[in-house]
Amino acid sequence: MLYVLSFSAAHEPVYAATGGEPAAVAQVDIAPCLAATSSDDVDKVATACAAVIDNEKTAKADLIRALVARGAFLARHDQIDRAIADDSRALLLDPSLADVFNARGELWLKKGDKPKAVQDFGAALKIDPNHERARANHKAMARELELIGAQMAVAGKPSFNCRNATRAVEKAICGNRELADLDREVFASHARAVRDARNAGEARALQREQDDFIARRNAGYGRPGYDLKNAMKERLQRLNGVDGY
């Protein structure tokens, strides 16, 4: 009987000392955290938001708001990894937050993780197809990844088919990734210069200059003192200008 009484007492509602109404359970106040994240006071944010985020009694909706607010604050202060952690926790609690997916995607982009950035931008668009910022981010990143893929496809390959290489200098270029990339860059820069020529006469002059470079390269390779890599770099600089444009 004693056991029964003790059990019942433990589960009866707690009443206020001044009346018969049940005492209200204290609600965690997130206002100080939200207010702090609008300032630049890192210490204030750390204290105010930890009191909310680390409190087991914080309501789920309030916890998400605090995490997102602190994540945005940390992102503004270039604490990228911590900001990603807060956004990730918020998304685990509510995976329907398009804004947070986009925000985390931008953070992945700052870290240089483009595949994860594209994935988050895509997730934001699945939730909200009209999310303008996510759409712009996803479009820009998809285009850049496509370009990177194209660049990787030709990396280490010269402007000519190595199967048809007969000259010693051509074989040397085919056998060295750095020389192959240089050859391709020289070819592309020359083609751009000819395309952008102001008239046919200027285009012909540029072609003669390129032909002379190739002839000197072919004749000079293998001779004492001839530096193929340096010659190609000088040609590239001449084509692109001193500033590389």
C-alpha positions as CSV (number, residue, x, y, z in Angstrom):
1,M,0.0,0.0,0.0
2,L,2.8,2.3,0.8
3,Y,4.3,1.7,-2.7
4,V,1.0,2.5,-4.3
5,L,0.7,5.8,-2.5
6,S,4.2,6.8,-3.3
7,F,3.7,6.0,-7.0
8,S,0.5,8.0,-7.2
9,A,2.0,11.0,-5.5
10,A,4.8,11.1,-7.9
11,H,2.5,11.3,-10.9
12,E,0.0,13.8,-9.6
13,P,0.1,17.3,-11.2
14,V,2.2,19.9,-9.4
15,Y,0.1,22.7,-7.9
16,A,1.2,26.2,-7.3
17,A,1.8,27.1,-3.7
18,T,-0.9,29.8,-3.7
19,G,-3.8,28.0,-5.3
20,G,-5.3,24.9,-6.8
21,E,-4.2,25.4,-10.5
22,P,-1.4,23.2,-11.9
23,A,2.0,25.0,-12.1
24,A,2.9,26.0,-15.7
25,V,6.0,24.3,-17.1
26,A,8.6,26.9,-17.7
27,Q,9.1,27.6,-21.5
28,V,12.6,28.1,-22.9
29,D,12.9,31.7,-24.1
30,I,14.6,31.9,-27.5
31,A,14.3,35.7,-27.8
32,P,17.8,36.4,-26.3
33,C,19.3,34.0,-28.8
34,L,17.5,35.5,-31.8
35,A,18.4,39.0,-30.6
36,A,22.0,38.1,-30.1
37,T,22.4,36.7,-33.6
38,S,21.4,40.1,-35.0
39,S,24.5,41.6,-33.4
40,D,28.2,41.0,-33.9
41,D,28.9,39.9,-30.4
42,V,30.2,36.3,-30.7
43,D,30.4,35.7,-27.0
44,K,26.8,36.9,-26.5
45,V,25.6,34.6,-29.3
46,A,27.5,31.6,-27.9
47,T,26.0,32.0,-24.4
48,A,22.4,33.0,-25.4
49,C,22.0,30.4,-28.1
50,A,23.7,27.5,-26.2
51,A,21.1,28.1,-23.4
52,V,18.4,27.3,-26.0
53,I,20.1,24.7,-28.2
54,D,21.6,22.6,-25.4
55,N,18.4,22.7,-23.3
56,E,16.4,19.4,-23.6
57,K,13.2,21.3,-22.8
58,T,13.4,23.5,-25.9
59,A,10.4,22.9,-28.2
60,K,11.3,21.5,-31.6
61,A,10.2,24.5,-33.5
62,D,12.2,26.9,-31.3
63,L,15.2,24.6,-31.5
64,I,15.1,24.8,-35.3
65,R,14.8,28.6,-35.3
66,A,17.7,28.9,-32.9
67,L,19.9,26.6,-35.0
68,V,19.1,28.4,-38.2
69,A,19.7,31.8,-36.6
70,R,23.0,30.7,-35.1
71,G,24.1,29.0,-38.3
72,A,23.5,32.2,-40.3
73,F,25.4,34.2,-37.7
74,L,28.4,31.7,-37.9
75,A,28.3,31.9,-41.7
76,R,28.6,35.7,-41.6
77,H,31.6,35.3,-39.3
78,D,33.3,32.7,-41.6
79,Q,32.9,29.9,-39.2
80,I,31.8,27.6,-42.0
81,D,32.1,24.2,-40.5
82,R,30.1,25.2,-37.4
83,A,27.5,26.9,-39.6
84,I,27.2,23.7,-41.7
85,A,26.8,21.7,-38.5
86,D,23.9,23.9,-37.2
87,D,22.2,23.8,-40.6
88,S,22.6,20.1,-40.9
89,R,21.0,19.6,-37.4
90,A,18.1,21.8,-38.3
91,L,17.6,19.8,-41.5
92,L,17.5,16.6,-39.6
93,L,14.8,18.0,-37.5
94,D,12.9,19.4,-40.5
95,P,14.0,18.3,-44.0
96,S,11.5,20.6,-45.7
97,L,13.5,23.8,-45.2
98,A,14.4,25.0,-48.7
99,D,16.1,28.1,-47.4
100,V,18.4,26.1,-45.1
101,F,19.3,23.7,-47.9
102,N,20.3,26.6,-50.1
103,A,22.2,28.3,-47.3
104,R,24.1,25.1,-46.6
105,G,24.8,24.7,-50.3
106,E,26.4,28.1,-50.3
107,L,28.5,27.1,-47.3
108,W,29.7,23.9,-49.1
109,L,30.6,26.1,-52.0
110,K,32.8,28.3,-49.8
111,K,34.5,25.1,-48.6
112,G,35.1,24.1,-52.3
113,D,32.9,21.1,-52.2
114,K,31.0,21.7,-55.4
115,P,29.2,18.3,-55.7
116,K,27.7,18.7,-52.2
117,A,26.7,22.3,-53.0
118,V,24.9,21.2,-56.2
119,Q,23.2,18.5,-54.2
120,D,21.9,20.9,-51.6
121,F,20.7,23.4,-54.3
122,G,18.9,20.6,-56.0
123,A,17.3,19.6,-52.7
124,A,16.1,23.1,-52.2
125,L,14.5,23.2,-55.6
126,K,12.7,19.9,-55.0
127,I,11.1,21.4,-52.0
128,D,10.4,24.8,-53.7
129,P,10.8,24.8,-57.5
130,N,10.4,28.6,-57.4
131,H,13.2,29.3,-55.0
132,E,15.0,31.9,-57.1
133,R,18.3,31.9,-55.3
134,A,18.6,28.1,-55.2
135,R,17.7,28.0,-58.9
136,A,20.4,30.5,-59.8
137,N,23.0,28.7,-57.6
138,H,22.1,25.3,-59.1
139,K,22.3,26.6,-62.7
140,A,25.6,28.3,-62.1
141,M,27.1,25.3,-60.4
142,A,25.8,22.8,-62.9
143,R,27.3,24.8,-65.7
144,E,30.7,25.0,-63.9
145,L,30.7,21.3,-63.1
146,E,30.0,20.6,-66.8
147,L,33.0,22.8,-67.7
148,I,35.2,21.0,-65.1
149,G,34.1,17.7,-66.6
150,A,35.0,18.9,-70.1
151,Q,38.4,20.1,-68.8
152,M,39.1,16.8,-67.1
153,A,38.3,15.0,-70.3
154,V,41.1,16.8,-72.2
155,A,43.5,17.2,-69.3
156,G,46.9,15.9,-70.3
157,K,46.0,15.8,-74.0
158,P,47.7,18.2,-76.6
159,S,46.0,19.9,-79.5
160,F,46.9,17.2,-81.9
161,N,46.3,13.4,-82.1
162,C,49.2,11.6,-80.4
163,R,48.6,8.6,-82.6
164,N,49.8,10.6,-85.5
165,A,52.8,12.1,-83.8
166,T,56.0,11.5,-85.7
167,R,58.4,14.3,-84.7
168,A,60.5,13.9,-81.5
169,V,59.1,17.1,-80.1
170,E,55.5,15.9,-80.6
171,K,56.2,12.6,-78.9
172,A,57.8,14.6,-76.0
173,I,54.7,16.7,-75.7
174,C,52.5,13.6,-75.8
175,G,54.6,12.0,-73.0
176,N,54.4,14.9,-70.6
177,R,51.0,16.1,-69.1
178,E,52.3,19.6,-68.4
179,L,53.7,20.0,-71.9
180,A,50.4,18.6,-73.4
181,D,48.3,21.1,-71.4
182,L,50.6,23.9,-72.5
183,D,50.3,22.9,-76.1
184,R,46.5,22.8,-75.9
185,E,46.5,26.2,-74.2
186,V,48.7,27.7,-76.9
187,F,46.5,26.3,-79.6
188,A,43.3,27.6,-77.9
189,S,44.8,31.1,-77.3
190,H,46.0,31.3,-80.9
191,A,42.6,30.2,-82.2
192,R,40.9,32.9,-80.0
193,A,43.3,35.6,-81.3
194,V,42.6,34.7,-84.9
195,R,38.9,34.7,-84.3
196,D,39.0,38.1,-82.6
197,A,41.3,39.7,-85.3
198,R,40.0,43.0,-86.5
199,N,40.4,42.0,-90.2
200,A,41.6,39.3,-92.5
201,G,45.1,40.8,-92.8
202,E,45.6,40.7,-89.0
203,A,44.3,37.1,-88.9
204,R,46.8,36.1,-91.6
205,A,49.7,37.8,-89.7
206,L,48.7,35.9,-86.5
207,Q,48.7,32.6,-88.4
208,R,52.2,33.3,-89.8
209,E,53.4,34.1,-86.3
210,Q,52.0,30.8,-85.0
211,D,53.5,28.9,-88.0
212,D,56.9,30.5,-87.2
213,F,56.7,29.4,-83.6
214,I,55.9,25.8,-84.5
215,A,58.8,25.8,-87.0
216,R,61.2,27.1,-84.4
217,R,59.9,24.6,-81.9
218,N,60.4,21.7,-84.2
219,A,63.8,22.8,-85.2
220,G,65.0,23.7,-81.8
221,Y,63.9,20.7,-79.8
222,G,66.8,18.5,-78.8
223,R,69.4,21.1,-79.4
224,P,71.6,22.2,-76.5
225,G,70.1,25.1,-74.5
226,Y,66.6,24.7,-76.0
227,D,63.9,24.7,-73.3
228,L,60.7,23.5,-74.8
229,K,58.5,24.2,-71.7
230,N,59.9,27.8,-71.4
231,A,59.4,28.4,-75.2
232,M,55.7,27.3,-74.9
233,K,55.1,29.4,-71.9
234,E,56.6,32.5,-73.6
235,R,54.4,31.8,-76.6
236,L,51.3,31.5,-74.4
237,Q,52.1,34.8,-72.6
238,R,52.6,36.6,-75.9
239,L,49.2,35.3,-77.2
240,N,47.4,36.2,-73.9
241,G,49.2,39.4,-73.1
242,V,51.3,40.3,-70.1
243,D,48.3,40.1,-67.7
244,G,47.2,36.8,-69.1
245,Y,44.2,38.1,-71.1
